[in-house]
Amino acid sequence: MKKLCLLAVVLFTAVTVQAQDVVKFAPLDASPVDISYFPNKAVKFKKTDTPNPVIKVTYARPSVKGRTIFGDIVKFGEVWRVGANENTEIKFYKDVTINGKKVPAGYYSLFAIPEKDKWTIIINKELDLWGGYAYDEKKDVVRVSVPVKNVSDVIEALSIAFTTKDSVANLVIGWDKTTVELPITVK
């Protein structure tokens, strides 16, 4: 009986080890996925006495790598997914207001049309797209024109963060030597 149990353990181990050798995992993506929350760190320090998240942005973070980004890699006047790979998604945990328009709680895509001095930021209903190739303007929820702010130091990896003033959460997008801010009113 002991020999039979030992044989079963050895066979199980051999099959398990062999099965593990079959899996081929993809290498780390050149544009890793990241998440930004408003309020900042809402999930990281979530307890009953801290605020719950109100906004969550999930995006891929491409890097500059010495390239010219805006006007070259990201064309002026064309819809851009605000990141790499799949389009950037934004979740509002409760209703918000953007540019005077009420946006119901839910998941949306975040797109932009960059120009040299301004961007059009777009909140769109379509989800699970690869880039902006299948973007459909008819599914836009809101479009907002925001000014470009140039910065002196290169922001190597695309970054999205939030700043706060009163009841406004400013979604800040920064990459290369460019930043833009989208004011989102939270009540």
Number of C-alpha atoms within 10 A of each C-alpha: 6 7 8 9 10 11 12 12 12 12 12 12 12 11 11 11 11 11 10 9 8 8 8 7 6 6 6 7 11 12 16 15 16 13 16 20 22 22 19 18 14 18 16 8 12 12 10 7 7 12 15 17 18 20 26 20 21 20 26 24 23 20 20 17 10 9 10 12 16 16 13 9 10 18 14 15 14 13 20 23 26 29 27 21 20 19 26 26 25 22 18 19 15 14 15 20 16 18 14 10 12 13 18 13 14 13 19 24 27 26 24 21 20 25 17 13 11 14 22 19 22 22 21 22 19 20 16 11 16 14 18 21 11 9 21 11 13 9 13 17 18 18 19 14 17 16 16 18 13 16 13 8 10 14 16 16 18 22 22 23 18 20 14 15 9 8 11 18 22 18 21 15 16 22 25 23 18 20 19 23 22 21 21 20 20 16 11
